[in-house]
Structure formats: structure tokens, C-alpha cells
Amino acid sequence: MNNLENSLNKIAEHILHIDEASLASLWEKYRTKVEDFSNTKEWEKAVIIFSIINAVRAKNAIFNQQTLNNNNPSQQKTSQKTPKEKPYLKLVK
């Protein structure tokens, strides 16, 4: 593994130790910052932070759905036949 991958793995490890509830409390703050574009390093960091928050939310949603499906095999058959819910992600322009 090269230095870049090592750095990214360390960042991912740190992020995995942050609970979603703590991140969720920051979601609105960073959504507002991202929507209010400014050509600054602070805005760029806000975009990265907002993306991380959304990535953790998406990861947890996938993890929870898979755990639910694996724990309830009868649910798997019905969930495959019905349309899936839209993920809880919002488009930011």
C-alpha cells in the first residue's frame, strides 16, 4: 500500500469511530455552508465534511438494510419484489 492509501485508510478508521448521531447534528450546518459558495479553503473543507457525513449515512443505511435482510430471510424475498425506498440523500446544487 502506498502513502496515499495509508493516509486514506487512517482517515477512514477515524471516521468509522464517529457515531452517525454526532455527524447528523452537523448535517444542516454543512449543507448551508456548501450551498453558500465561496472561493475559499473553508468552503472546500465544508464540501468534504458534508460528503463524509453523507457517506457515513449511506454506509449505515446499506449496512442496516443488509443486516435486516440477513436476519430475516423471508423479508429478502418480499423486499426484492417491491420497489426499494429512495436512499436518504439529498441533492445539493
C-alpha angles and dihedrals in degrees: 000000000000128000094264092053091046090052092048091048091052091050090049091050091053092048092049089060093058114090119233093237091061091049093045090058088061097045097092093044093055094040088058092048092050092049091052098068119204128165094243140114088242091060091047091051090048090055091052092047092047090050091050091051091051092045092054090048091050092046091051093047091052092044093049093047093049092047090050092048093047093049094048111040093179088058090057093065094049094043091054091054097048124066113264122244118256112260116256095253126121129211113240116201 
